[in-house]
Amino acid sequence: MIADPFPTSAETVRLAPVANRVADFDNTEIAFRHHSDFELRKTYWLFRAMNNAWLTSVGTAAVSWAMKAGLPVKGLIKQTLFRHFCGGETIEECEATALHLEAENIQTVLDYSVEGEKTEAGFEQAVKEVAATISKAKSNRHFPFAVFKITCLAGFELLAKVSAGETLSQADQEAFERARRRVAFLCGLAADGGLPVMIDAEESWIQPAIDRIATEMMQKHNREKCLVLNTFQMYRHDRLAFLKASLETAKREGFYLGVKLVRGAYMEKERKRAADFGYASPIHAIKADTDRDYDSALNFCVLHRDHISLCAGTHNEASSSKLASLLQSPVDVPALPTYFSQLYGMGDHISYNLAAAGFKVAKYVPFGPIKFVLPYLIRRAEENTSIAGHVSRELRLIESEMKRRGL
């Protein structure tokens, strides 16, 4: 049985301030001490390449074309993007990564990063892979969470139809019920071992179906513990209101609300679709509004820690500092734990310094066959390029550490 990161209501305790827990995000010695000199240099050149928008655009397009054409580029991808952003192709390959993170007081979330499956065989294979991560996590303290995307279990177009409220054919109804059963099976498998599971958010036009299923799972499994978490993308201008409404539903129906907060990773796609179809973009017009809603959501979740289990997924230093500061204040009610989370290969100066200061930190560690996780890798490269200043900040920190080491 794993150590329970989300205690039962009877086990929750009144939390004292976590004074003296100060995370210095400029401390490069802590941020990169897990890298050898050789690894640090490789990381430097990778982020240097991603900082070039033209090179990233051309490079990711070329890699995608080469993989589809069957050219022998797998080795190159595995030693560059894949090695940096993924734990391995299999669960077994991820064990070394998890052990390394555990040594730094950082926990691992195994993420089978295959999405957009289209066949029943593909959906069933995904169930097996995610179930394997759950079984592994239930017996291994290095993996205290599970996660999956519903698009690896159900067709994208089907989720879009359900989200739009379209009348489903008999075949569609049966397919949707199969998808719900797959999700129910995985959540039940995790719940049987007391393992929290996170359901990722995806594109806005399929999200209503995902929210519906996630809420059903929380209603079933979050009565005594918070074992299912839904994901809220705060770059959407309707998500803060949805978060508040979700808490009201949870209180009214008597279950804990599991919340993973992220900013969002589909901005360009969302805006393009809105323009193509002639509807208002669901995404905030400016980043400042996203930042405002994200930080407001942090405030809201911490204020309601007696009902909300929070995992704050962010690579934003200001938001991380804000949450760390919020956690310094005492609470007068039984409170559920709060976690910080970053993607493997990104934001190490945040993850490692928060963990060193004693905060709860978990890294999302993606895995899967290279050809199937390629969309994830391309999105990470594009995301890094599109986030103003983020890669440059990483580069400056790496350069600072290289200088400190005399490299």
N, C-alpha and C positions, 0 to 999 in steps of 0.2 A: 504494500500500500504506500502511495506517495505521501509526502508531507503536504498537508492541506493548506494551499495559499489563501483560500477563501473559507474561513471558519464558519461553523453554523452560528445561527443567531444566539444560541446559548453560550457560545464560546467567545463571542466578540468582547473586546475589552475597551474601557474608556482610555483614549490615547492621550498621553502627555505631549507637550511640545517636543519636537526633535531638535532642540537647540544644539548649536555647534556643528550641525550637519551642513557644511558649506561646500558646495561643489565649484571648483575653479576651472572653468572651461578653457582657460588659457594654459593649463598645466599639461604641456606636451609630453613630459616624462611619463606621467600616468597614462595619458591617452594612447601612447604608441609603444609602451614598454613590451607589449606582446609581439612587436615586430622586430625581427633581426635587422641588421643594417641592410642586408640584401633585399629583404622583403619591403623595407621602408623605401628603398630606391624604386622598386617595382611599383609600389603604390603611388609614388610621386609621378612617375611617367604615365600611369594609367589616368590619374586625375588631371594631369596636364593635357592629355589628349581629349578627355571629356570636356575640358573647359573651352575647347575650340568648337563652336557650334557647327561650322562648316564640316570639320573633320568628323564630328559625331554623326551628322546627317548622312554624309557620304559613306562613312564606315559602317553604320548600322544597316543601311540599304544594301551595301555590298555583301555583308555577312548574311543577311536574310536571303538574298538572291543565291549566294553560293551554297547555302544549306539546302535550299529547294532544288538546286541543280545537281546536288549530290557531289559537289566538289569536296576534296579532303581538307576542310578547314576546321573540323571538330577539335583537333588538338590545339590549334591556335586559340580558339574560343575558350577551351577549358583552362588554358594557362593564363588567360587574361581576365575578361569580364566574368566568366563563370567562376573561376577560382576566387575572385575577390568578393562577389556578391552571393555566392551559393556555398552551402556546406558540403555538397557532393551530389552524385547522381542517385545514391541510395541512402536509406536510413543508416546503414552500417558505416558508410563513408562520412556521415555527419557526426559520429560519436567522438572523433578526435576534436572536432570543432567545439562540441558541447563540453568536453573535458577542459579544454583551454578556457572557455568562457567561465565555467564553474570555478576555475582557479582564481578568477578575478571577481568572484561574487556576482556573476551575471548569469541569469537563467536563459534557457533555450526554448524557443517555440518552433517546433518542426513544421515547416510550411511546404506541403506538396504543391509546387507552383505550376501546376498544369491547369489551364483554363480553356474555355471555349470548346469543350468536347461536343461532338455532334451525333454520336452513335450510342445505342444502348450498350454495346460492348465497351465503348470508351467510358461511359458512365459507371458501369459495373467495375471496370478496372480501377477507376478513381476511388470508388468505395473501398476496394481492397487496400489501396495504397494509404488512404486516410485512416482506415481502420488499423492498419499496421502501425502508423504513427501513434495512434491512441493506445494500442496495446503496449508499444514500446514505452510510452510516457508513463503508463500506469505502473510499470515495473522498474522505472529508472528515475531517480530523483533529479537527474540533469534536465529532464523534459517535463516541467510541471504544467504545461498547457498544451492544448491542441488547437488547430485552426484549419478551416477550409473555405473555399469559394463554392457557392452554389452552382456557378456555371461549369464546374467540373462534374456536376451531378444531374444537370438538367439543361435542355437546349436553350440557347439564347433567345431564339425567336418565340419559343413557348413562354418564357418568362416575360417577354415583351407583351405578348397577347394578354397574359394574366394581369400584368401591371396596368395595361390600358383598359381593362374591364371588358374586353371583347368576348363575344359568345364563343365558347370553345366547342370544337367538334367532339364527337365521342372519343376519337383517337387522342385528341389533345387532352381531354379530361383524364383519360387513363394514363397518359404520359406524365401529367402533372401529379397525379396521385402516386405514381412510382417515384417521382422525384421527392415528394414529401416523405415517403416511406424511407428513402435512402437517408435523408437528413435525420429523420426520427431514429433510424438505426444507429447512426454515428453519434448523435447526441446521447442516446440511451446507453451506448457502449461506454462513452466517456463518463456519464453520470454514475454508472454502476461502480466505477472505481474512484468516484469523487474528484474527477479530473475536469477542470474548467475548459470549455471549448469556445473559441471565438469564430463567429461567422463574418467573413469579410464583406464590406460594401463594394458595389460595382457601379455600372453606369446608371444614370438617373432614370432612364426609361425602362429598366428592369428592376429597379430597387424596390418599388412597392411590393412586388411578389416576394422578394427576399425579406423585407421587413415583416411581411405577413407570416412567413414561415418561422423567422427568428422569434417573433412574439409568441407564436404557438409553443415553441420549444422552451422559452422562458417561463411561460405560464405553467408548463408541465414540470420543469426541473428546478426552478428557482424558488421553491416554497420554503425550504429549510436552509439551503445554501445557494450561493450565486454560481451556477455551473454553466450557464450559457450567456455569452456576451454578444450583443449586436454592435455593428460599427456605424458611426455617425461621421459623415464627411462634411466638415464645417466650411468648405468653400461653396457649399450650396446655401443660398440665402434663406431656405426654409427649414434648415436642420436644427437651429436653436429652438425654434417653436416646437418642432417635432420631438426634440429631446425632453422638453418640459411636458409635453402631452404624454410622452411615453412613461414618465415618472408618475403622472396622475393615474394612468391606466394600471401601472404596477401597484400603486398604493390601493387603488379601488379594488383590484382583484387579488391582492394579497401575495405578491411575489416580489423578489428582489429584481432590480433592473441592472443588467450587466451592460456596461458601456465601454466601448473602445472609441476614443476620439482620434480622428485623423483630419488632416486638411483636405486631402483628396489627390488622386493621381491621374484623372482623365480630363483635365481642363481643356486642352486643345480639342479633343474629340467631342466633348460636350458643347463647346461653343460652335464648332463646325456643324454639328447636327442641328443645333438650334437655328443657325443661319440657313442651312439647306432646306429645312422644313418650315421655316418662317414662324417660329415661336420664340418667346422670350427666353434667353439663356437662364438656366437654373443656377449659374455660377456667378458669384459676386464679380462686379465689374473691376474692382481694384483689390490688390492684395491686402491693403490695410483693413478692408471690411472683413476679409477672411480671418485675419489675425484677431480682429476685435471679437468676432463670434467665437473663435476657438478659445480665447482667453475667458470670455464670458461663460462658455460651457465648462471650463475648468473650475471657475468660481462656483457655478451651480452644482457641479458634481461634488466638490469638496464640502459645500454647504449641506448637502444631503447625503453625506457618507454613511448615514445609518440605513439608507435604502439603496444606495448605488455602489457597486463595485466598479472601480475605474481603472482602465489601462490607457494611459496617455501616450499615443503614438505620435511622436514629433521629433523632427531634427532641428527645430527652431530653438535657439538658445534663450531668447526672451521668454518664450512660453515655458520652457523647462525651468528657468530660474523662477518664474512666477509661481509655478506649481510647487517647487521646492520651498518657496517662501510661504505659500498658503499652508503647507504642511507643518510649519513651525508653530502654528497657533493650536492651542488645546481645543478639544471638542468635549462637549458636555453630554454626548449621547454615545451609545455603542457604535463604533465605526468599523467599516469594512476596509480592507487594505487598498492602497493605491499603488499602481505600478507605472513606471516609465518604460517606454519601449521604442527601440529604433531598429531599422533594418540592418541585417548583417552587411558589413562593408561600408556603412555610412554612419556619420555622426559619432565616431568612436570617442571624440573628445567630450561628448555629452555622456555617452553610456558609461565609459570607464571612470570618469570623474564623479558621476552620480553614485555609482556602485562603491567607489572608494570612500565616499562620504556617508555611506550606510543606507542609501535609499534602495528600494526594490526596483531592479532593472531586469528586463527581459529582451533579448535580441530575437527578431524574426529571422530564422535561418531557412531559406528556401532550398529545396532539393528536387531532383527529378532528372530524367534524361535530357541531355542538352538540347536536342531538337524540339522538345516539348516546352522547355522553359525559356526558349529564345525570346518569345514575346515579352516575358518578364524582364529579361536582361536588357532588351532594347528600350523598354519603358524606363528602366533605372538610368540608363545612359542619357536618354532624352530628358528625363525628369531633372537630373543633375544639371544638365545644360540650361534648362528653362528656368530653374530657380535662381533668381538674381543673387549673385554673391555667394551662393552656397559652396560651389566647388572652389571658388577663389579663396574662400575662408579655409576650406580643407587644405588647399595648396599652401596657404600662408602658414598654417599650423605644421604641416609636414616639413616645409622649408625651415621653420623655426626649430623643429626637433632635429633635423639633419645638421643644422648649424650647431645646436647644443652638443651633438655627438661628434662634431668635427668632421662630418662627411663631406 
